[in-house]
Structures are given as C-alpha cells and as structure tokens.
C-alpha cells in the first residue's frame, strides 16, 4: 500500500499567489481530512469529507481557503490569495470508518510545507 | 466543540517510565487516540480507547476514564528514539458520518541519557 500521497512536499510562494495542495488517499478509505499544523496552534482540522462529501468545514479559516474532492482518489486544498500567515505544514489524512469494529484511525501523508513570503 | 489539554513538555530518562496525561471535554465522545510525531514527520497512530480501562501494546499503554474526561499514555523502558511529540485526539459522533478527530497541541517528550 502506497499510503496517503501529498504534493508538493515543499512550496515557497509570494503573498497574493494561488496555492494548490493535492492529496491522494489510501485506496478504499472513505474519509479524507485536511489539517494545518503550526508551532503556535498545533494540528488544526480544516475540513473533512466522508464518501467525497464535505461534512464539516468549520475549521476553514476564511473564504480564501477552499477544498474539493471530485472523486474517491483525489482532493485539493486551494488558497487564493495566499498570505504570510498561511505558512504552515498542511497534512492530508484518510481513514476507513463506519464499519463494525474498525478503529478508523487516521493515516497521514508526509505533509506539504508551505512558506508564503 | 472540544477542549483538549495536555502538558506542553516533559523530560524523562532512558529506561524509565513516563506518563503523559490528557483531559478533554466533548459533546459526543466516540473514542480517544494517541499519535506519535517525530520532528519533521507525519503523526503515526499509537493507540485507541473507546471503553474505560487500560489498553496495552508492547511498551506503550493507554488508559481512559470517560466519566472523568481523562486519558493517559504510559511509555515503559524509554528509549532515545521515543523522543517525539505525543498527540491526544478525541473523536466525535458526527451527523453525516465519518470520523471527526480533534487533536490536542501535543506533549513534546525529551528522553535523556
């Protein structure tokens, strides 16, 4: 199993530019999560999908952030326009949930480190 | 909403035992997770509790008391490689399905010789 795959691993951009982060969840998983991690705020849940449907986006900071999951094997997180305070590591995670005695733990990708100058 | 508290930092000696505590408040508890995160890496799953009591997995054990909103992670026979951040996370029952997992800010454990 390849695990959760994220791209790019590192991105450096200038304020005002559009940033798109990509995620491929583990095949067969039905839930997908986007988290942001900073030293100050820890790991914050931005949005999560269940069966490709957004369930809770209350963690999305503002309208500059948007996320899509067009199919079960791909999701994007877009920031437009980007600002220096968006600098963080963005993690995508997936899980299999809703089946009997499955624990439903999250499996994380390696993260995308974003720096906005 | 949720409120998850855990100590920011702990230091322990190689070979010793350390207990990392976590307290939480949530409206629809559906399980508590512990994750380990080494610097520059992704969090990895350690343990899961949904019923009261102790779950043991090798050198790591996790305890849960739902009535007290309390959990701890116990690490025995500490090794230098256990130096990492340990994240407590609570899962909520959610309308619409899926797992909503909210993380604490993590406890940075330093293991010294």
Boltz contact constraints between the chains, C-beta under 6 A:
constraints:
  - contact:
      token1: [A, 31]
      token2: [B, 98]
      max_distance: 6.0
  - contact:
      token1: [A, 31]
      token2: [B, 99]
      max_distance: 6.0
  - contact:
      token1: [A, 42]
      token2: [B, 105]
      max_distance: 6.0
  - contact:
      token1: [A, 42]
      token2: [B, 106]
      max_distance: 6.0
  - contact:
      token1: [A, 43]
      token2: [B, 103]
      max_distance: 6.0
  - contact:
      token1: [A, 50]
      token2: [B, 97]
      max_distance: 6.0
  - contact:
      token1: [A, 50]
      token2: [B, 98]
      max_distance: 6.0
  - contact:
      token1: [A, 55]
      token2: [B, 96]
      max_distance: 6.0
  - contact:
      token1: [A, 55]
      token2: [B, 98]
      max_distance: 6.0
  - contact:
      token1: [A, 95]
      token2: [B, 99]
      max_distance: 6.0
  - contact:
      token1: [A, 97]
      token2: [B, 98]
      max_distance: 6.0
  - contact:
      token1: [A, 97]
      token2: [B, 99]
      max_distance: 6.0
  - contact:
      token1: [A, 98]
      token2: [B, 97]
      max_distance: 6.0
  - contact:
      token1: [A, 103]
      token2: [B, 48]
      max_distance: 6.0
  - contact:
      token1: [A, 104]
      token2: [B, 99]
      max_distance: 6.0
  - contact:
      token1: [A, 105]
      token2: [B, 45]
      max_distance: 6.0
  - contact:
      token1: [A, 106]
      token2: [B, 101]
      max_distance: 6.0
  - contact:
      token1: [A, 108]
      token2: [B, 42]
      max_distance: 6.0
  - contact:
      token1: [A, 108]
      token2: [B, 43]
      max_distance: 6.0
  - contact:
      token1: [A, 110]
      token2: [B, 42]
      max_distance: 6.0
  - contact:
      token1: [A, 111]
      token2: [B, 42]
      max_distance: 6.0
